[in-house]
Amino acid sequence: MKTNATLALPAGQLTQAQELGARLARLRAARAVRQNDAALRAGISRSTASRLESGDPGVAVGQLLRYLDALSPGLTLAQLLAKEQPAELALQVRERTKRVRLAVGGGGDRADLNF
């Protein structure tokens, strides 16, 4: 009989699976790889890649490791969990960087900008 892996896990372990999926999704976004392309490189379906990134605990560990290797060859699961990757740090910088435009006729004083 098929069981729902999400219901079989305690809440703490389910949260860990979701955090792992979020790290995979951030790594993929940081490397500017489409989910479909990463799945193709890993030899899994796009729906399985989506399940991995959403933290579905029912996905096999082998598929997770192949997906990780497709995203970042040579990166181990322990390394992914231990620290933030350089590509992810660069993504954070890109997300923080915003252009600021001064309002037309608004005085144009930069001291008005609240940083």
GISULMO-V358035 format. One record per backbone hydrogen bond with DSSP energy under -0.5 kcal/mol. CO is the residue of the C=O (numbers start at 1). NH is the residue of the N-H. E is the energy in kcal/mol with one decimal. If there is no record, write none. Layout:
CO&NH&E ; CO&NH&E
This chain:
3&5&-0.7 ; 4&8&-1.2 ; 5&9&-0.8 ; 10&14&-2.1 ; 11&15&-2.1 ; 12&16&-1.7 ; 13&17&-2.1 ; 14&18&-2.1 ; 15&19&-2.2 ; 16&20&-2.2 ; 17&21&-2.1 ; 18&22&-2.2 ; 19&23&-2.1 ; 20&24&-2.1 ; 21&25&-2.4 ; 22&26&-2.4 ; 23&27&-2.5 ; 24&28&-2.4 ; 25&29&-2.4 ; 26&30&-2.8 ; 27&31&-1.7 ; 28&33&-2.1 ; 29&32&-1.2 ; 34&38&-2.4 ; 35&39&-2.4 ; 36&40&-2.1 ; 37&41&-2.4 ; 38&42&-1.9 ; 39&43&-1.1 ; 39&44&-2.4 ; 40&43&-0.5 ; 45&49&-1.9 ; 46&50&-2.3 ; 47&51&-2.1 ; 48&52&-2.4 ; 49&53&-2.4 ; 50&54&-1.5 ; 51&55&-0.5 ; 51&56&-2.7 ; 52&55&-1.1 ; 56&59&-1.2 ; 60&64&-1.7 ; 61&65&-2.5 ; 62&66&-2.2 ; 63&67&-2.2 ; 64&68&-2.4 ; 65&69&-2.2 ; 66&70&-1.8 ; 67&71&-1.8 ; 68&72&-2.6 ; 72&75&-2.2 ; 76&80&-2.1 ; 77&81&-2.1 ; 78&82&-1.9 ; 79&83&-1.7 ; 85&89&-2.2 ; 86&90&-2.2 ; 87&91&-1.8 ; 88&92&-2.0 ; 89&93&-1.9 ; 90&94&-2.3 ; 91&95&-2.3 ; 92&96&-1.8 ; 93&97&-1.9 ; 99&101&-0.5 ; 103&106&-1.5 ; 108&110&-0.6 ; 109&112&-1.6 ; 110&113&-1.4 ; 113&115&-1.0
